[in-house]
Amino acid sequence: MTSFAKLIKAKRRRRGLSLASLAALARTSAPYLHRLEHGHGLPSDDLVRRLIDALGLEVDKAFLAAGRVPPDVVRYFVRNPRALDVVRRRMAAA
């Protein structure tokens, strides 16, 4: 099970939501959410955003758990490409 699967399943249960209820809130299907909660597939960025809204998830935590880079981080590195080089050097040195 992926960390995103664990995250959405745990948060849905804590909020007392059924799969059908969350699917309606996130404008997707219950069978697709079931697949996601069992680690099958990864959602689009758009669905991650809808699940963030529906479940009150932290944006960075949700995107990273889904294997995505948060959009504000992408925008920062697009505007500041040298910053990415700094991060890569630090990662290589770690």
Secondary structure as the mmCIF struct_conf table of DSSP 4:
data_model
#
loop_
_struct_conf.conf_type_id
_struct_conf.id
_struct_conf.beg_label_comp_id
_struct_conf.beg_label_asym_id
_struct_conf.beg_label_seq_id
_struct_conf.end_label_comp_id
_struct_conf.end_label_asym_id
_struct_conf.end_label_seq_id
HELX_RH_AL_P HELX_RH_AL_P1 SER A 3 ARG A 14
TURN_TY1_P TURN_TY1_P1 ARG A 15 GLY A 16
HELX_RH_AL_P HELX_RH_AL_P2 LEU A 19 ALA A 26
TURN_TY1_P TURN_TY1_P2 ARG A 27 ARG A 27
BEND BEND1 THR A 28 THR A 28
HELX_RH_AL_P HELX_RH_AL_P3 ALA A 30 GLU A 37
TURN_TY1_P TURN_TY1_P3 HIS A 38 GLY A 39
BEND BEND2 GLY A 41 GLY A 41
HELX_RH_AL_P HELX_RH_AL_P4 ASP A 45 LEU A 55
TURN_TY1_P TURN_TY1_P4 GLY A 56 GLY A 56
HELX_RH_AL_P HELX_RH_AL_P5 VAL A 59 ALA A 65
TURN_TY1_P TURN_TY1_P5 ALA A 66 GLY A 67
HELX_RH_AL_P HELX_RH_AL_P6 PRO A 71 ARG A 79
HELX_RH_AL_P HELX_RH_AL_P7 PRO A 81 ALA A 93
#
